């Protein structure tokens, strides 16, 4: 058990309200168009997450939703921002392709210079498959992101990128199977069965003290979480992660995003981090 108190660091996030969120197609195993979405409840759950961030002292910027893009609520997929530089997304499915331009347009309107923006050549879905630690950028592949996007990210950000193979379609993005808990200290939690044997060995070597999630907590999307270095916002159904997080000095904050889970996303999927220049 950790005895030294952890300190949160203020963050800046980009979110998009689920004003037009619905499930009319299926591009991951969680999406079932026969199960109706409750739009007012989805919005209320999203607003609770936004308000919780602000109550914790974080800044939340808002991306205007597009009626033609029901998955825009999953703002983490639209870009990856490291050191004030923005690598845009290139989506694997045509249903979401136009989200990439919507995100880059937001950055242009909000003060980012063109030299700090990159339109990617290879498929990547933003922070869905890129997770930033102090030492590395962890990069998922296997269902959405192209392996070629890893080299593209490394060249653009100038940081080492570690490729990780996802093998379970229920964990189609890295952010469904792994969460960075402390990006100043290379602390993560993850679900080993979502990864290939070689990738599990890499994770065990790089993060020998990682918090290992159970199958039940991973299935509750407990790894689709956001940490500010102390407070960890995660689905409230992932009850098995709460005590292990507290034992490590973190403060778990349970959130109910059950309506958004119908689209295959939860806390992290709704939250793109705008990391500033050092």
N, C-alpha and C positions, 0 to 999 in steps of 0.2 A: 504493500500500500504506500502511495506517495504521501509524504508529509509536507513538502514545500508547496505553498499555494500557487496556483496558476493564475496568470494575468491575461485577460482577453486583450486583443488588439482591435482597434476600430477598423471596420471594413466598409467598402463601397460596393454595392450590389446593383445589378440591373435585373428587373423583373418585368413581366408582362401579364396584365390581368386576364383571366379566362373569360372575357366577355363573350367570346364566340366558341368556347370550348365545347366540343362534342366528339363522339366516336362514330364516324360514318365509314371508316375503312379500318383495315387491320394490317399493321406493319411490324408488330411485335406480339409475342404470345399473350400479353396482358390485355390487348385490345379486342373487345367483342362488340360489334355493332348492334347486337341484339339486346345489349344491356343499356338501358337509357341513362343518360347523365342528368343530374339535377342541377341546372345552371345556377340558381341562386345559392345553393349549398356550396357548389364549387367556388363561387366568388367569395362567399363568406369564409371558407377555409383558407383561400389564398390571402384574403385581407388579414386574417389572423396571423399568418406567417409574416407578411409584410410589417404588420404592426409590432410583432415580437422583435423583429430585427431592429426596428427603430427604437423600441423601448430599451434594448440592450446597447444603444448608442451608435448603431451603424447607420450609414446613409443608404437609402434605397432610391435609385433612379427608376423611372417607369417608361417602358417602351409601349407605344400605342399599338393596340392589337389590330389586326387586319381581318375583316369578316371572312375572307377567303382562306384564311390559314388557321384552322382550329387548334393546331398544336403549338402555336406561338407562346402559349403559357409556359412551355418548357424552354425557358430562355437560356438555360445553360448550354444548349446545343448550338446557339447562334454564332459563337466566336470563342476564342481563348485569348485572354489578356494577361501578359506577363511583362513587368517592367514598363508599363505604359504603351507597349506595342500590341497590336491587334492582328491575330491571324484569324481571318474569316472562316466560315464554314462552307463546305460543299456537301450537300446532303445526298445520302444514298438513294432515297426514294423521291420520285417527282412530286409527291403530295406535299413535301416540305421544302422543296427547292427554293421557292421565292423568299423563304425566311432569311436566307443568307444576305440578300440585298437589303432587306428591311433592317437588319442589324448593322450592316456597314453604313447605311444611310444615317442611322442614329448616331454613330460615332462621328461621322462628318459634321452633323448638325451640332454636336456637342463639344467641338473644339479639337478633335484629333486631326493631326496633319496627315496628308496623303502618304508621306514617307513612313509613317508609323502604322499604316494599314496594308495588309496583304490579302489579295484575293487568291485563294489556294488553287493549285493545279490538281490536287489529289483529294479524294473523298476523306473528309473528317467532319465529325459532328460536335465540334467545340469541346466544351468541358464534359460532354458525355463520355469521351474517350481520352481526354487529357487531364491528368491530375498533377498539380504542382506541389512539390515538396521543397525543402531548403536546398537539397542537393541535385534533384533530378526533376524531369518531367516524365511521369509514368504514362504510358500510352497503350491503350487497348486496341486489339484488332481481332478479327475473326467473324464479325457479323456486320459491322457498319464501316469503320474506318479502314482505309487502304493502308497496308504496311508502308507504302511510299510516302504517306503523310507524315510519318515519324521523322524521316530525314528532312522533309520540308520544314517541320517545326524546329528541328535542331538548328538548321541553318538560319532560320529567321530569328529565333530567340537567343541563339548562342549558348544554349544550355544542353547538357547531355540528356538524351531521350532514351528511356528504357522500354522496349517493346514487351508487351504481355499478351499472351494468347488466351482469349475467352472461348470456352468450349460448350457452355450450356446456354441454349437460346433464351432461357428465362432471364439470363444476365447478359443482355445483348450489348450493353454499354459498360465501360469500366466503372462508371459512377453508380451502377447498381450492385457492384461486387466489391468495391473498395472505397474507403473514405480517408482523406488526409485529416488527422486530428490536430496536429501541430506542425504547421509548415515552417516553423523556425527550428524545429528539432527532429524532423524526419520521423514523425510518429504517425502510424496508420492503423486502421482496422480493415479486415478483409475476410472474404469467404473462400477458403482454398478450393473447394470443389468446382467453383466457377472457372478455374484456370487449368491450363494444360500442366502435365507433370513438370516440364521444364520451367514454366513460368512460376509454378509454386516453389520450385527450388531457388529461383532468382529472388522471389519475395522473401523467402526464409533467410537467405544470405544477407540481403540488404536491410531487412527489418526483423531481426531475430526476436525482438520484444513486442512485436505487433499484437494487437488484440484480435483474437480469432473469433469470428462470428459463427454461431450454430446455423444449421439448415433452417430452423424455424425463424430465427431473426433475420436471416438473409431473405427468406421468402416474404417476410413482412416489410421488405424494402428498407430494413434498418440501416443498411450501408449507404443508402441514398440520403446522406446527411450532410450538414454544414457545421463546421466548427470555427470559432473565432479564437481558438487557442485555450479557451476555458469552457464556454458554453457550447454544447453540441445539440443542435436542433435535429431531431430525427423522428420518424413515425412512432406514435405512441404505442403501437402494437408490438414493437420490437422490445418487449419487456426484459428479455434476457441480457440486453446490452447495458441496461441502466446501472446495475451495481458494479460490473467490471469497469465502466467509465468512471464512476465515483471513486473506485479504488485507485484509479490512476490520476485523480485530482481534477477530473472534468465534471462539469455540471450538465447532466442530460436534461433536455427540454423536450418533452413529448408533444408532438403536433399531430393533428388529425387532418390528413389530406386524402381521405378515402375516395372522394369523387375523382380526384386527379389520378389516383392509382388506376382508374379504369382506362386511362390512356397510357399506362406504363411508366408513370413518373411520380415523384414525391418531392421532398424538401429540396434536394440538390438539383433535380431537374428544373425546378422553378427559379433557380438562383445562379446567375452568372456573376463571378467576382471580377471587379474592375481593379486589377492590381496596379498600383502606381509605379512611377519610376523610383528607383532606389534613392 
